[in-house]
Amino acid sequence: MENLIALLVAAPLLGAAVLLCGGRRLDKTGHWLGTALAAASFGVGLILFTDMLGKGAEDRALHQHLFSWIPVEGFQADIAFQLDQLSMTFVLLITGVGTLIHIYSIGYMEHDERRRRFFGYLNLFLAAMLILVIADNYLLLYVGWEGVGLASFLLIGFWQHKPTAATAAKKAFLVNRVGDMGLSIAIMLMFTTFGTFAFGPVLESAGETSQGKLTAIGLMLLLAACGKSAQVPLQSWLGDAMEGPTPVSALIHAATMVTAGVYLIVRSGAIFNAAPDAQLVVVIVGAVTLIFGAIVGCAKDDIKKALAGSTMSQIGYMILAAGLGPIGYIFAIMHLVTHGFFKAGLFLGAGSVMHGMNDEVDMRKYGGLRKYMPVTFITFGLGYLAIIGFPGLSGFFSKDKIIEAAFAKGGTEGWILGSVALLGAAITAFYMTRVMLMTFFGEKRWQPDADGHEPHPHESPKSMTIPMIVLAFGSVFAGGFFAIGDRFVNWLEPVTGYDHGHSPLSAATVTGATVVALVVGVGIAWAMYGRKPVPLVAPRGSVLTRAARRDLLQDDFNHVVLVRGGEHLTRSLVYVDHSLVDGVVNGTAASVGGLSGRMRKLQNGYARTYAVSMFGGTAVVIAATLLMRAV
């Protein structure tokens, strides 16, 4: 079975190569080829998963060594894959949801003249993400990590004729490069510390290494995770990434790119377990981002940007859980999987709404769409109920477990983290109810465009609605399936470990508090957006509202601190280089030149001058000798 692992990557990689190099002859069939190869990768994943289920929990890991990339003494870099319960979870999520997004894209991108290239980029994205999660060493993981960055740049900027899309792609690329530097430094520190890149030796030796080195490695891994998973302070690219086609938003924000940071931290759990300071920083980053993204999502009128803020917040939940250590690793991944279902469904639903509304994204110009788009309304509504944690749906089981794990951390830290997680649940219920009410309820608010064309909302074709229906089923049933009988805990525990912790609150109390937070959030949203008409123009709002509309001034902060700061630093370095470094070099050269010019005058070619110089020198030497003797 291990020989099949490479096929997971080979299928979408072949699709990318054929579609991007095959030329226009594939324009009419390329989308089918890309979708078929994504589905083939999912099929291989199912075969491997079925085989894995037939083995004991401790014997499920598979390894496939393809070749040695750099085999030299003291430095071994292998192209090798590892498939265990953790990587298998990601394989099924990436290929399953990815295939549904491919199918959805067939209808969504039907009239785009560059559809073949789009599907080539989608296949490239899947291949890179699969390399990232099945690599058996950090160096190969880095290859997939950079491949995901490249593919996301191409997809976000796919409509590069729009200046906003080109700018968003560049912004995502540059911000992610900051995080990538963290991963590259972490890998170098690992090699100098452990002498290898392989997961096994590095993680097994983590407990025997100095805490200072492990803390440095952990913080660099966290920096990398912040870049890919859009966590504070490297979150600024996520909202702008909505300039890409909606299937890209679903792919990046649901099952693939933004989850890479969570995978990296959980995979490196042994390092963080042995470095409590780094683990504490992970928890803080997750908690801050959880609230940051939720507040941003409350103030956005662009439906996709509201969902982007939601993604930032939900990934914050996962990072917070991962920072809790063995108490939270499994629930971070469980929420990641359930989030993959309902967030992909929400983004595809948003794309369906845009498809029926002439690509309008402003929710203030929607209203009453449930009458015109019933399938989209039902599937989007189920995703909405799942993400707010409605009892019985997927988000309820996974988010509730994270809140419970936060309280189980114990002490003051546990109370603070649990309270933050509960507050995030209330805000999530508020902003998602706001999205639901503004889009599907109330009276219609759409207006004719500048050319006098009024939108005629209609249901999307089956190629778009069928993937939404499948994802809606996952949004409803996946969480309960994982939670009943502790299936997900039993599945991942051999890889990640598990600690129940000691929560000061019972599970029933936490569940009750979560439901209360949900009701409060929904009630406030209903009072503000359900009981009275939504104005076409957003009111000025409070200071916090205005700041949230500008992403809590994150771009202003980056511009002042990083852009202007970088400009001033560059000018200072140029001044030091010209005045000090070049000044010393040029001054030394000028001094030597001046001295040599003066000494040249002593060489005039006359013998009598040389004789006088010799006589004078001899007189000076004799006088000095006599003076020394007298003293």
PLY file of the C-alpha trace (Angstrom):
ply
format ascii 1.0
element vertex 631
property float x
property float y
property float z
element edge 630
property int vertex1
property int vertex2
end_header
0.00 0.00 0.00
2.86 2.41 0.69
3.59 2.44 -3.05
0.27 4.23 -3.60
1.21 7.24 -1.47
3.10 8.98 -4.28
-0.02 8.69 -6.48
-1.79 11.10 -4.14
0.56 13.83 -5.34
1.24 12.49 -8.84
-2.38 12.77 -10.04
-2.94 16.51 -9.44
0.68 17.28 -10.32
0.18 15.57 -13.69
-3.01 17.57 -14.17
-1.19 20.83 -13.47
1.61 19.97 -15.91
-0.77 18.94 -18.71
-3.18 21.84 -18.29
-0.52 24.53 -17.98
1.67 23.21 -20.80
-0.91 21.61 -23.10
-1.99 24.80 -24.83
-5.35 25.92 -26.16
-6.22 22.49 -27.55
-7.32 21.60 -24.00
-9.56 24.63 -23.50
-12.75 22.62 -24.08
-11.85 19.59 -21.95
-9.22 20.82 -19.50
-11.66 21.44 -16.66
-12.87 17.84 -16.86
-9.29 16.54 -16.80
-8.40 18.66 -13.77
-11.52 17.54 -11.91
-10.99 13.87 -12.80
-7.40 13.89 -11.51
-8.44 15.61 -8.28
-11.11 12.92 -7.85
-8.52 10.22 -8.64
-6.33 11.52 -5.82
-9.35 11.37 -3.49
-10.00 7.80 -4.63
-6.42 6.78 -3.81
-6.83 8.43 -0.43
-9.98 6.38 0.26
-8.17 3.15 -0.64
-5.31 3.98 1.73
-7.77 5.03 4.42
-9.69 1.76 4.15
-6.44 -0.20 4.41
-5.41 1.87 7.43
-8.68 1.12 9.24
-7.94 -2.59 8.92
-4.77 -2.27 11.02
-4.13 -1.76 14.70
-3.85 1.80 15.98
-0.07 1.53 16.45
0.61 -0.08 13.06
-1.15 2.32 10.73
1.76 4.53 9.68
3.12 3.98 6.16
6.40 5.26 4.70
7.50 5.54 1.09
11.06 6.54 0.24
11.34 7.70 -3.36
14.96 8.85 -3.62
17.68 10.78 -1.83
17.69 14.35 -3.02
21.03 15.41 -1.49
22.98 12.38 -0.19
26.28 13.73 1.14
28.20 13.00 4.32
26.55 14.70 7.26
23.62 16.00 5.18
20.82 13.71 4.02
17.79 15.22 2.30
15.25 12.61 1.21
12.14 12.72 -0.92
10.04 10.47 1.28
6.41 10.37 2.38
4.75 9.45 5.66
1.09 8.58 5.98
-0.30 8.27 9.49
-3.64 9.15 11.08
-2.85 12.88 11.16
-1.70 13.18 7.56
-4.51 10.88 6.38
-7.07 13.22 7.95
-5.66 16.08 5.91
-5.39 13.98 2.73
-9.10 13.14 2.81
-10.09 16.71 3.63
-7.85 18.29 0.98
-8.77 15.90 -1.83
-12.44 15.52 -0.86
-13.30 19.18 -0.43
-10.85 20.05 -3.22
-12.69 17.77 -5.65
-16.04 19.35 -4.72
-14.56 22.80 -5.35
-13.29 21.58 -8.75
-16.82 20.43 -9.63
-18.29 23.73 -8.43
-15.73 25.63 -10.54
-16.93 23.93 -13.72
-20.13 25.97 -13.50
-18.74 29.04 -11.78
-15.91 29.56 -14.30
-17.93 28.42 -17.32
-17.61 31.68 -19.23
-14.02 32.49 -18.29
-11.76 32.24 -21.32
-8.82 31.13 -19.15
-10.70 28.32 -17.40
-8.12 25.68 -18.41
-5.35 27.62 -16.71
-7.51 28.10 -13.62
-7.95 24.34 -13.24
-4.22 23.87 -13.76
-3.57 26.22 -10.85
-6.15 24.37 -8.72
-4.38 21.07 -9.42
-1.01 22.64 -8.60
-2.44 23.89 -5.32
-3.71 20.43 -4.36
-0.38 18.80 -5.24
1.61 21.30 -3.15
-0.72 20.97 -0.17
-0.52 17.17 -0.31
3.29 17.30 -0.36
3.13 19.53 2.71
1.00 17.13 4.77
2.50 13.77 3.75
6.20 14.75 3.79
8.19 12.75 6.33
10.70 15.53 6.99
10.69 19.29 7.47
12.74 20.03 4.36
10.24 18.34 2.03
7.43 19.97 4.01
9.09 23.30 3.17
8.91 22.43 -0.54
5.15 21.92 -0.25
4.89 25.02 1.93
6.47 27.18 -0.78
4.44 25.45 -3.48
1.23 26.41 -1.68
2.48 30.01 -1.50
3.18 30.07 -5.23
-0.15 28.50 -6.18
-2.08 30.86 -3.90
-0.33 33.83 -5.54
-1.42 32.58 -8.96
-5.01 31.91 -7.86
-5.60 35.09 -5.83
-4.28 37.16 -8.73
-5.99 35.05 -11.40
-7.99 38.04 -12.63
-4.84 40.13 -12.83
-6.52 42.58 -15.18
-8.07 43.99 -11.99
-5.47 46.11 -10.15
-7.01 45.11 -6.82
-6.50 41.42 -7.59
-2.88 41.91 -8.65
-2.19 43.95 -5.51
-3.89 41.35 -3.28
-1.82 38.54 -4.77
1.40 40.45 -4.22
0.39 41.32 -0.67
-0.38 37.69 0.16
2.92 36.61 -1.36
5.00 39.17 0.55
3.31 38.63 3.92
3.73 34.89 3.57
7.42 35.33 2.79
7.85 36.76 6.29
6.37 33.61 7.78
8.37 31.43 5.42
11.56 32.95 6.79
10.48 31.67 10.20
10.10 28.13 8.84
13.46 28.23 7.06
15.22 29.44 10.23
13.44 26.75 12.29
14.63 24.06 9.86
18.22 25.33 10.03
18.06 25.36 13.83
16.72 21.79 13.78
19.59 20.59 11.61
22.26 22.23 13.75
20.57 20.85 16.89
19.50 17.35 15.83
21.59 16.74 12.70
18.53 15.76 10.67
15.29 17.07 9.16
13.21 13.90 9.61
10.14 14.11 11.85
10.94 10.94 13.79
14.44 11.74 15.11
13.65 15.43 15.67
10.46 14.86 17.65
11.84 11.89 19.60
14.88 13.91 20.69
12.99 17.09 21.55
12.67 16.24 25.23
16.44 15.82 25.57
17.35 19.23 24.09
17.92 22.52 25.87
14.73 24.52 26.38
16.29 27.66 24.92
16.88 26.01 21.54
13.43 24.44 21.53
11.82 27.78 22.39
13.63 29.42 19.46
12.53 26.63 17.10
8.95 26.78 18.42
8.69 30.54 17.97
10.01 30.31 14.40
7.48 27.57 13.63
4.76 29.78 15.08
5.89 32.68 12.87
5.51 30.39 9.86
2.06 29.31 11.04
0.99 32.95 11.49
1.85 33.66 7.86
0.01 30.73 6.29
-2.92 30.70 8.71
-3.39 34.50 8.79
-2.85 34.90 12.52
-1.86 38.13 14.25
0.47 39.82 13.33
0.60 38.36 9.78
-3.15 38.40 9.10
-3.41 41.42 6.81
-3.42 39.45 3.52
-6.52 37.36 4.19
-9.28 39.88 3.52
-7.63 41.18 0.35
-7.36 37.58 -0.93
-11.12 37.72 -1.57
-10.24 39.40 -4.89
-9.66 35.93 -6.33
-12.53 33.85 -7.80
-14.88 32.49 -5.12
-13.75 28.84 -5.54
-10.26 30.06 -4.62
-11.65 31.64 -1.47
-13.29 28.33 -0.56
-10.13 26.36 -1.29
-7.78 28.68 0.60
-10.06 29.43 3.54
-11.61 26.01 4.18
-9.45 22.95 3.71
-6.01 23.92 2.53
-3.75 26.94 2.90
-4.99 28.48 6.14
-4.96 25.10 7.86
-1.28 24.51 7.09
-0.16 26.43 10.18
-2.40 24.32 12.43
-0.94 21.15 10.90
2.61 22.42 11.42
2.06 23.13 15.12
0.24 19.85 15.84
2.81 17.83 13.86
5.57 19.53 15.88
3.73 18.97 19.16
6.70 17.31 20.88
8.75 20.49 20.37
6.05 22.72 21.86
5.40 20.29 24.73
9.06 20.64 25.73
9.05 24.44 25.26
6.25 25.85 27.47
7.19 29.47 26.73
6.70 28.94 23.01
3.47 27.06 23.73
2.19 30.00 25.77
2.86 32.37 22.87
0.88 30.03 20.58
-2.11 30.23 22.94
-1.89 34.03 23.14
-1.70 34.41 19.35
-4.72 32.12 18.89
-6.79 33.94 21.52
-5.97 37.40 20.16
-6.70 36.37 16.56
-9.93 34.68 17.59
-11.32 37.99 18.85
-9.58 40.12 16.19
-11.12 38.21 13.27
-14.55 38.08 14.90
-14.63 41.86 15.41
-13.55 42.46 11.80
-16.28 40.10 10.55
-18.93 42.12 12.41
-18.39 45.28 10.35
-17.94 44.01 6.78
-20.69 44.54 4.22
-18.81 42.52 1.56
-20.11 38.97 2.05
-16.80 37.33 1.20
-14.80 39.63 3.48
-17.21 38.94 6.34
-16.54 35.24 5.82
-12.79 35.96 5.63
-12.93 37.57 9.08
-14.79 34.48 10.23
-12.03 32.24 8.88
-9.39 34.23 10.74
-11.39 33.82 13.94
-12.05 30.09 13.50
-8.40 29.39 12.74
-7.70 31.34 15.93
-9.79 28.73 17.77
-7.65 25.99 16.24
-4.35 27.70 17.08
-5.56 28.31 20.64
-6.43 24.61 20.97
-3.08 23.57 19.49
-1.34 25.81 22.04
-3.02 23.92 24.87
-0.85 20.91 24.13
-2.14 17.32 24.42
-5.37 18.69 25.92
-6.24 20.42 22.66
-4.32 18.92 19.72
-7.09 16.52 18.72
-9.85 19.11 19.05
-7.85 21.61 16.98
-7.82 19.08 14.13
-11.45 18.08 14.71
-12.55 21.71 14.41
-10.31 22.06 11.37
-12.16 19.22 9.63
-15.66 20.38 10.54
-14.68 23.92 9.57
-13.57 22.56 6.22
-17.15 21.42 5.57
-19.15 24.39 6.75
-16.75 27.14 5.69
-16.33 25.68 2.19
-20.12 25.46 2.00
-20.50 29.06 3.14
-18.02 30.36 0.57
-19.57 28.33 -2.23
-22.96 29.63 -1.10
-21.61 33.18 -1.24
-20.37 32.47 -4.75
-23.81 31.16 -5.69
-25.38 34.37 -4.42
-22.90 36.43 -6.39
-23.58 34.28 -9.47
-27.27 35.13 -9.23
-26.67 38.80 -8.42
-24.35 39.85 -11.26
-21.25 39.45 -9.03
-22.54 41.92 -6.45
-20.81 41.39 -3.08
-22.41 44.14 -0.97
-24.92 42.51 1.38
-26.77 45.81 1.73
-27.87 45.28 -1.86
-29.28 41.78 -1.26
-32.33 40.97 0.86
-35.04 38.34 0.55
-32.94 35.99 -1.59
-34.33 32.87 0.11
-37.35 33.14 -2.21
-35.22 33.13 -5.36
-32.40 30.75 -4.36
-33.91 28.04 -2.13
-31.09 25.47 -2.43
-28.45 28.11 -1.74
-30.51 29.37 1.20
-30.87 25.93 2.79
-27.25 24.86 2.30
-25.89 28.24 3.39
-28.26 28.20 6.36
-27.01 24.78 7.50
-23.44 26.04 7.26
-24.47 29.09 9.28
-26.02 26.95 12.00
-22.92 24.76 12.09
-20.44 27.62 12.45
-22.35 29.34 15.25
-22.41 26.06 17.17
-26.11 25.23 16.98
-26.66 22.11 19.15
-26.36 18.89 17.20
-24.49 20.28 14.19
-20.79 19.86 13.45
-19.54 23.16 14.82
-21.30 22.55 18.12
-19.28 19.41 18.83
-15.87 20.70 17.73
-16.04 24.26 19.10
-17.58 23.09 22.37
-14.65 20.73 22.87
-12.15 23.55 22.35
-13.90 25.75 24.91
-13.97 22.83 27.33
-10.26 22.16 26.72
-9.47 25.85 27.34
-11.09 25.69 30.77
-9.31 22.37 31.40
-5.97 24.17 31.12
-6.58 25.02 34.77
-5.77 28.00 36.96
-6.14 31.63 35.99
-4.90 30.88 32.47
-7.72 28.37 31.95
-10.39 30.81 33.11
-9.06 33.58 30.85
-8.79 31.35 27.77
-12.18 29.75 28.35
-13.82 33.15 28.76
-12.18 34.44 25.57
-13.40 31.36 23.68
-16.94 31.91 24.98
-16.83 35.58 23.98
-15.68 34.52 20.51
-18.65 32.15 20.28
-21.07 34.99 21.06
-19.47 37.33 18.49
-19.48 34.51 15.91
-23.22 34.05 16.41
-23.70 37.81 15.99
-21.78 38.38 12.75
-22.95 35.18 11.05
-26.59 35.96 11.92
-25.98 39.42 10.50
-24.76 37.85 7.23
-27.75 35.53 7.11
-30.32 38.26 7.77
-28.83 40.80 5.37
-28.58 38.26 2.55
-31.65 36.06 2.71
-34.25 37.90 4.81
-36.08 41.21 4.66
-37.20 43.00 1.53
-35.19 43.07 -1.67
-32.75 45.97 -1.80
-30.97 45.51 -5.12
-30.86 48.42 -7.53
-30.11 48.81 -11.26
-26.43 49.22 -12.02
-24.84 52.18 -13.84
-26.04 50.78 -17.19
-29.61 50.39 -15.96
-29.41 46.57 -15.64
-31.22 45.24 -12.60
-30.07 41.88 -11.12
-32.42 38.94 -11.61
-31.50 36.52 -8.80
-31.80 32.86 -9.73
-30.62 29.49 -8.48
-27.23 28.27 -9.63
-26.75 25.26 -11.94
-26.44 21.74 -10.52
-22.67 21.70 -10.99
-22.61 24.38 -8.29
-25.48 23.28 -6.04
-24.52 19.58 -5.76
-21.15 20.32 -4.07
-22.99 22.73 -1.75
-25.46 19.98 -0.80
-22.67 17.48 -0.09
-20.85 20.02 2.10
-24.12 20.78 3.91
-24.37 17.11 4.89
-20.86 17.32 6.34
-21.82 20.52 8.16
-24.70 18.71 9.82
-23.40 15.22 10.55
-19.58 15.21 10.64
-19.17 16.62 14.16
-21.58 14.18 15.75
-20.00 11.25 13.91
-16.55 12.24 15.21
-17.69 12.91 18.78
-19.94 9.92 19.47
-17.87 7.16 21.03
-14.78 9.42 20.96
-14.08 8.23 17.42
-11.85 11.17 16.54
-9.97 11.01 19.84
-9.28 7.29 19.36
-8.23 7.92 15.76
-5.62 10.63 16.45
-4.43 9.82 19.96
-1.64 7.42 18.82
-0.06 10.28 16.84
-0.81 13.44 18.85
-1.32 12.07 22.35
-4.22 13.11 24.54
-4.66 14.51 28.04
-8.12 15.01 29.56
-6.94 17.85 31.77
-8.81 18.94 34.89
-11.58 21.38 34.04
-13.12 23.35 36.93
-16.41 23.22 35.00
-18.37 20.16 33.97
-18.98 19.42 30.31
-22.69 20.21 30.77
-21.86 23.61 32.29
-19.57 24.50 29.39
-22.21 23.38 26.89
-24.84 25.48 28.65
-22.57 28.54 28.66
-21.84 28.05 24.95
-25.55 27.86 24.11
-26.21 31.00 26.16
-23.43 32.82 24.27
-24.99 31.66 20.99
-28.46 32.91 21.98
-27.08 36.29 23.08
-25.20 36.77 19.82
-28.17 35.79 17.66
-30.53 37.96 19.72
-28.40 41.09 19.37
-28.06 40.52 15.61
-31.83 40.04 15.26
-32.49 43.23 17.19
-30.14 45.21 14.94
-30.79 43.67 11.52
-33.96 41.58 11.69
-36.50 43.92 13.27
-35.92 46.92 11.04
-34.97 47.51 7.40
-31.29 47.43 6.48
-30.21 50.81 5.04
-28.56 50.82 1.61
-25.76 53.02 2.94
-23.92 51.90 6.06
-24.32 54.29 9.00
-21.19 55.99 10.30
-21.05 53.74 13.34
-18.94 53.86 16.46
-15.18 54.29 16.61
-14.77 50.50 16.92
-17.10 49.90 13.96
-15.16 52.32 11.76
-11.88 50.71 12.82
-13.27 47.22 12.13
-14.30 48.29 8.62
-10.63 49.09 8.10
-9.57 45.73 9.54
-8.80 47.30 12.93
-6.25 49.54 11.21
-3.94 46.62 10.45
-2.88 48.09 7.11
-2.32 51.51 8.69
-0.16 49.87 11.36
1.81 47.94 8.77
2.29 51.07 6.68
3.53 53.17 9.60
5.63 50.54 11.35
6.83 48.34 8.50
6.66 50.40 5.29
7.69 53.78 6.66
9.89 52.17 9.26
11.55 50.15 6.52
12.03 53.26 4.40
13.66 55.15 7.28
15.84 52.17 8.11
16.89 51.88 4.49
17.74 55.59 4.29
19.72 55.35 7.53
21.65 52.37 6.23
22.37 54.17 2.95
23.61 57.20 4.91
25.84 55.04 7.13
27.10 53.20 4.07
27.96 56.40 2.20
29.22 58.44 5.14
30.90 55.87 7.35
31.78 52.79 5.35
32.51 54.52 2.05
33.95 57.49 3.99
36.55 55.30 5.70
37.44 53.53 2.49
37.61 56.71 0.39
39.39 58.64 3.16
42.04 55.94 3.48
42.56 55.93 -0.26
42.84 59.74 -0.33
45.36 59.74 2.56
47.53 57.14 0.88
47.32 59.08 -2.39
48.25 62.36 -0.69
51.15 60.79 1.23
52.49 59.12 -1.89
52.27 62.44 -3.75
54.32 64.17 -1.09
56.88 61.37 -0.92
57.21 61.50 -4.66
58.67 65.02 -4.36
61.62 63.62 -2.43
62.63 61.54 -5.43
63.97 64.26 -7.76
66.87 62.36 -9.39
69.73 64.61 -8.10
72.62 62.74 -6.36
73.49 65.73 -4.16
69.96 65.74 -2.70
70.24 62.07 -1.82
73.70 62.69 -0.22
72.32 65.50 1.92
69.42 63.25 2.98
71.85 60.49 3.97
74.03 62.97 5.90
70.99 64.42 7.68
69.75 60.98 8.60
73.13 59.94 9.93
73.33 63.13 12.01
69.89 62.42 13.52
70.87 58.86 14.44
74.17 60.00 16.09
72.42 62.77 18.02
69.76 60.37 19.26
72.39 57.85 20.38
74.38 60.45 22.32
71.21 61.78 23.94
70.20 58.31 25.12
73.64 57.67 26.59
73.56 60.98 28.46
70.20 60.09 29.97
0 1
1 2
2 3
3 4
4 5
5 6
6 7
7 8
8 9
9 10
10 11
11 12
12 13
13 14
14 15
15 16
16 17
17 18
18 19
19 20
20 21
21 22
22 23
23 24
24 25
25 26
26 27
27 28
28 29
29 30
30 31
31 32
32 33
33 34
34 35
35 36
36 37
37 38
38 39
39 40
40 41
41 42
42 43
43 44
44 45
45 46
46 47
47 48
48 49
49 50
50 51
51 52
52 53
53 54
54 55
55 56
56 57
57 58
58 59
59 60
60 61
61 62
62 63
63 64
64 65
65 66
66 67
67 68
68 69
69 70
70 71
71 72
72 73
73 74
74 75
75 76
76 77
77 78
78 79
79 80
80 81
81 82
82 83
83 84
84 85
85 86
86 87
87 88
88 89
89 90
90 91
91 92
92 93
93 94
94 95
95 96
96 97
97 98
98 99
99 100
100 101
101 102
102 103
103 104
104 105
105 106
106 107
107 108
108 109
109 110
110 111
111 112
112 113
113 114
114 115
115 116
116 117
117 118
118 119
119 120
120 121
121 122
122 123
123 124
124 125
125 126
126 127
127 128
128 129
129 130
130 131
131 132
132 133
133 134
134 135
135 136
136 137
137 138
138 139
139 140
140 141
141 142
142 143
143 144
144 145
145 146
146 147
147 148
148 149
149 150
150 151
151 152
152 153
153 154
154 155
155 156
156 157
157 158
158 159
159 160
160 161
161 162
162 163
163 164
164 165
165 166
166 167
167 168
168 169
169 170
170 171
171 172
172 173
173 174
174 175
175 176
176 177
177 178
178 179
179 180
180 181
181 182
182 183
183 184
184 185
185 186
186 187
187 188
188 189
189 190
190 191
191 192
192 193
193 194
194 195
195 196
196 197
197 198
198 199
199 200
200 201
201 202
202 203
203 204
204 205
205 206
206 207
207 208
208 209
209 210
210 211
211 212
212 213
213 214
214 215
215 216
216 217
217 218
218 219
219 220
220 221
221 222
222 223
223 224
224 225
225 226
226 227
227 228
228 229
229 230
230 231
231 232
232 233
233 234
234 235
235 236
236 237
237 238
238 239
239 240
240 241
241 242
242 243
243 244
244 245
245 246
246 247
247 248
248 249
249 250
250 251
251 252
252 253
253 254
254 255
255 256
256 257
257 258
258 259
259 260
260 261
261 262
262 263
263 264
264 265
265 266
266 267
267 268
268 269
269 270
270 271
271 272
272 273
273 274
274 275
275 276
276 277
277 278
278 279
279 280
280 281
281 282
282 283
283 284
284 285
285 286
286 287
287 288
288 289
289 290
290 291
291 292
292 293
293 294
294 295
295 296
296 297
297 298
298 299
299 300
300 301
301 302
302 303
303 304
304 305
305 306
306 307
307 308
308 309
309 310
310 311
311 312
312 313
313 314
314 315
315 316
316 317
317 318
318 319
319 320
320 321
321 322
322 323
323 324
324 325
325 326
326 327
327 328
328 329
329 330
330 331
331 332
332 333
333 334
334 335
335 336
336 337
337 338
338 339
339 340
340 341
341 342
342 343
343 344
344 345
345 346
346 347
347 348
348 349
349 350
350 351
351 352
352 353
353 354
354 355
355 356
356 357
357 358
358 359
359 360
360 361
361 362
362 363
363 364
364 365
365 366
366 367
367 368
368 369
369 370
370 371
371 372
372 373
373 374
374 375
375 376
376 377
377 378
378 379
379 380
380 381
381 382
382 383
383 384
384 385
385 386
386 387
387 388
388 389
389 390
390 391
391 392
392 393
393 394
394 395
395 396
396 397
397 398
398 399
399 400
400 401
401 402
402 403
403 404
404 405
405 406
406 407
407 408
408 409
409 410
410 411
411 412
412 413
413 414
414 415
415 416
416 417
417 418
418 419
419 420
420 421
421 422
422 423
423 424
424 425
425 426
426 427
427 428
428 429
429 430
430 431
431 432
432 433
433 434
434 435
435 436
436 437
437 438
438 439
439 440
440 441
441 442
442 443
443 444
444 445
445 446
446 447
447 448
448 449
449 450
450 451
451 452
452 453
453 454
454 455
455 456
456 457
457 458
458 459
459 460
460 461
461 462
462 463
463 464
464 465
465 466
466 467
467 468
468 469
469 470
470 471
471 472
472 473
473 474
474 475
475 476
476 477
477 478
478 479
479 480
480 481
481 482
482 483
483 484
484 485
485 486
486 487
487 488
488 489
489 490
490 491
491 492
492 493
493 494
494 495
495 496
496 497
497 498
498 499
499 500
500 501
501 502
502 503
503 504
504 505
505 506
506 507
507 508
508 509
509 510
510 511
511 512
512 513
513 514
514 515
515 516
516 517
517 518
518 519
519 520
520 521
521 522
522 523
523 524
524 525
525 526
526 527
527 528
528 529
529 530
530 531
531 532
532 533
533 534
534 535
535 536
536 537
537 538
538 539
539 540
540 541
541 542
542 543
543 544
544 545
545 546
546 547
547 548
548 549
549 550
550 551
551 552
552 553
553 554
554 555
555 556
556 557
557 558
558 559
559 560
560 561
561 562
562 563
563 564
564 565
565 566
566 567
567 568
568 569
569 570
570 571
571 572
572 573
573 574
574 575
575 576
576 577
577 578
578 579
579 580
580 581
581 582
582 583
583 584
584 585
585 586
586 587
587 588
588 589
589 590
590 591
591 592
592 593
593 594
594 595
595 596
596 597
597 598
598 599
599 600
600 601
601 602
602 603
603 604
604 605
605 606
606 607
607 608
608 609
609 610
610 611
611 612
612 613
613 614
614 615
615 616
616 617
617 618
618 619
619 620
620 621
621 622
622 623
623 624
624 625
625 626
626 627
627 628
628 629
629 630
